[in-house]
Amino acid sequence: METWIVMRSHNDMPLVVETLARVKRQNHDFQLLVLDNQSSDGTTQEAEKYAHQLLNIPQGTYVPGRVLNQGMRLTDGEFVVFLNSDCTPQNDRWLEELLKGFHSDKVAAVFGRQIPRTDCQPLYAKDTEDTFGDGERQKYWRHCFSMASSAIRRSVWEKMPFNEQLHYSEDIEWTWRAKQAGYEVEYVPQSVVSHSHNYSLKQFYKRQFGEGRADAAIFAWENWQKSFLRYSLLPFTRQVLSDLQYCLSRREFKSAGFSPFLRMSQLLGRRAGFVTGLKESRH
């Protein structure tokens, strides 16, 4: 049975052209399901050239968990791979390496490395490398996962589908729930895609708000952990100091000056979302 790749897309021209071409060159057999959120820039037409099945998700109906569950139901096989259409495999072994992460029956999900695109601004490139890289920094985090280049074990999903209520971090919620149930989540740095975004401050605030709101719903929080000092101010301080060290060592002086503004946007968005999520969880 061939492995299914489920690709979610929405107006990702021209990146999707390179992504689909690289997927086609994989040295592992697969079938491709594209779930397109009503693209209007030619993404749909490009996907039609490669997809074994293509489904339109009408505008205004996209809910991440619902679409992921739909992708699982429309495919078969024990392992289902997910790849965002703006995540470009870096070689023809991306799929093969990713699936090697299922080295035991206890592994519920695997996710691969993401590297910044060549046009990625320095601070966003740093965030990408901090999150993925060789995986060393993840060991100190409470949890880490990204659906953008990943794979899910069907037999686990059948017991616990994706949460269809969340609008952010549905992948974090699912894998965290799997870990609490005794399963493992594996990072596979040998499976590499390029993927990054150059957000505006407004876009960055919005993303952080969504993730903070989801944080409050997904994890249990002690009073100290959810305090302004622990959840917001200390991470802000660490990030700015880390940014300065990173930028100055690369003589990226403009980015060094931008860091406090970017991290303040992160602090304010994340905090506002987190507080909103805490209030919602009490109801």
Sequence and secondary structure as in RCSB ss.txt:
>XXXX:A:sequence
METWIVMRSHNDMPLVVETLARVKRQNHDFQLLVLDNQSSDGTTQEAEKYAHQLLNIPQGTYVPGRVLNQGMRLT
DGEFVVFLNSDCTPQNDRWLEELLKGFHSDKVAAVFGRQIPRTDCQPLYAKDTEDTFGDGERQKYWRHCFSMASS
AIRRSVWEKMPFNEQLHYSEDIEWTWRAKQAGYEVEYVPQSVVSHSHNYSLKQFYKRQFGEGRADAAIFAWENWQ
KSFLRYSLLPFTRQVLSDLQYCLSRREFKSAGFSPFLRMSQLLGRRAGFVTGLKESRH
>XXXX:A:secstr
  EEEEEEESS TTHHHHHHHHHHT SS EEEEEEE    SSHHHHHHTT SEEEE  TT   HHHHHHHHHHT 
 SSEEEEEETT EESSTTHHHHHHTT  STTEEEEEEEEE  TT  HHHHHHHHHHSTTSTGGGGSS    TTEE
EEEHHHHHHS   SS SS HHHHHHHHHHHTT EEEEEEEEEEE      HHHHHHHHHHHHHHHHHHS   TTT
TSIIIIIIHHHHHHHHHHHHHHHHTT HHHHHHHHHHHHHHHHHHHHHHHHHHHHHH 
